[in-house]
Amino acid sequence: MSLIHNERTKLSATYLNGVAIAVMAVGGLGPVVSVLNGGSASAASVAAVSVICLAGSITLHFLARRLLGSLEP
């Protein structure tokens, strides 16, 4: 039974880490690239959104790591 639990836990952690990567790519890096290519958003708002998304991404990543801590031997 613990093998099934471990595999489900790993699958959930992988999904959560994938969401963290997507948040960083779309919300953290996307606006920066847009401004560098001549976008019309202000640099301050882009910086704020990027920092918020980066913090959210890091939080999701550490939640995924914590989830992996529940693996059974």
NORCOR-V720178 format. One line per field, one symbol per residue. ss: DSSP state (a for helix, b for strand, c for the rest). phi: phi as a letter, one per 20 degrees, with the letter a starting at -180 (. if undefined). A space follows every 10 residues. Layout:
ss: ???
phi: ???
//
This chain:
ss: caaaaaaaaa aaaaaaaaaa aaaaaaaaaa aaaaaacccc ccaaaaaaaa aaaaaaaaaa aaaaaaaacc ccc
phi: .fffgfffff ffffffffff ffffffeeeg ffffffenfe ffffffffff ffffffffff fffffffffe fef
//
